[in-house]
Amino acid sequence: MFAKIAHRYDFLNHFLSASVDRRWRVVAASKIGEHLGRSSKFTCLDLCSGTGDLAIELQRRLGVAVVASDFCHPMLVRCLTKVRAARFEESIRIAEADALILPFPDNSFDAVTIAFGLRNLEVAVRGLEEMRRVLKGGCTLAVLEFSPPDVPVFREAFQFYFHHVLPRLGARISGQPGAYRYLPESVSRFPAQRELAAMMTDIGFAKVGYRNLSGGIAALHWGVK
Ligand SMILES: C[S@@+](CC[C@H](N)C(=O)[O-])C[C@H]1O[C@@H](n2cnc3c(N)ncnc32)[C@H](O)[C@@H]1O
């Protein structure tokens, strides 16, 4: 599905969210920055990195080395083009890999991030376990994901947009109706903020917390190994 929409993915992300998605990735990178500071000696794994927006934000904001990983080749080709355009080839490496069976040893990374990816994994718990495995002890995972908005009235207006307007616009612009029907459907099936926090705690993350973004349309969760 992502292979089919890769050529329109970035445009639609920014268009359908009125560019608010950019701000959410800045918040996610800043959360990692609270733990790591700004240093090139750290390496962050950005899972389900897609076209690399969060990987690039992490490098730009924190100066860290980043491994941008995804299993969708056309998304990674877009990522590579953007990494080269930003002249980050030295600090952002790309790894084509399945997030459920990562080709990295235990305790490899100083931070792990995943933006709008966890919901897409076949087994989210299995993905979180892999993230915990490859994180070094004491280091932080940040999960950025869509979530149910928590502000009445705004919630109803947003749900109308998300379920009725966005799928039509997405279908027309990408030529792939399924992908933009899948988006609200997959968000409806995904655990809400508190459930996801509980899931992370059950897996063994400590200091789990979350912050709602834009009225809870998205949420940033974090936890420490
Ligand atoms: C909605 S996109 C998110 C891309 C990017 N992180 C962003 O913030 O825009 C979801 C990505 O997850 C990837 N993905 C889904 N399941 C995966 C898996 N099992 N292993 C690796 N990548 C996966 C897809 O290929 C896609 O690029």
The ligand as an ORCA input file, in Angstrom:
! r2SCAN-3c Opt
* xyz 0 1
  C       2.310      6.129      7.765
  S       3.930      5.719      7.259
  C       4.924      6.669      8.382
  C       6.187      7.204      7.748
  C       6.967      8.200      8.578
  N       7.412      7.645      9.831
  C       6.203      9.473      8.804
  O       6.235      9.994      9.940
  O       5.621     10.009      7.864
  C       4.101      4.080      7.872
  C       5.358      3.379      7.418
  O       5.459      2.155      8.153
  C       6.091      1.212      7.302
  N       5.875     -0.133      7.844
  C       4.704     -0.751      8.104
  N       4.915     -1.966      8.613
  C       6.261     -2.134      8.685
  C       7.109     -3.182      9.131
  N       6.610     -4.329      9.601
  N       8.437     -3.008      9.070
  C       8.949     -1.850      8.597
  N       8.210     -0.818      8.141
  C       6.875     -0.965      8.194
  C       5.460      1.464      5.957
  O       6.241      0.930      4.918
  C       5.378      2.993      5.940
  O       6.492      3.567      5.314
*
